[in-house]
Amino acid sequence: MAEHHSLKHLTLEDGLSAWANEVREQAGMMARAGTRRLLKKITQADEATKLYKWINSPELQPPK
């Protein structure tokens, strides 16, 4: 649980990456059925990171 508290000091992108890595490690120790659920969460974290990068990219312009 202590790891979750340290994520509060990271950027959203870094926090999502750290969380996805933690879940990947947990998935390696689980049975196949539980792994599928964790892999879905990893995919969601990866997609959230991609969206965060896209939203904060300098190329993204506000609508006119």
C-alpha positions, 0 to 999 in steps of 0.5 A: 500500500505504501507504493500507492501513496508515493504515486501522489507525488508523480505526474499523471503520466508517470503515475499511470506508467508506474501503476501499469508496471505494478499490475503487470508484476501482479499479473505474472503471479496470478492464475489465468482468469485473474490475469485477464482482468489485470491485463484489461486494467493495464490496457486502460492505463496505457490508453489513458497515458496516450490520451494524456500525452495527446491532450498535453501535446504542443501540436494540439490547438484549441478549436476556433 
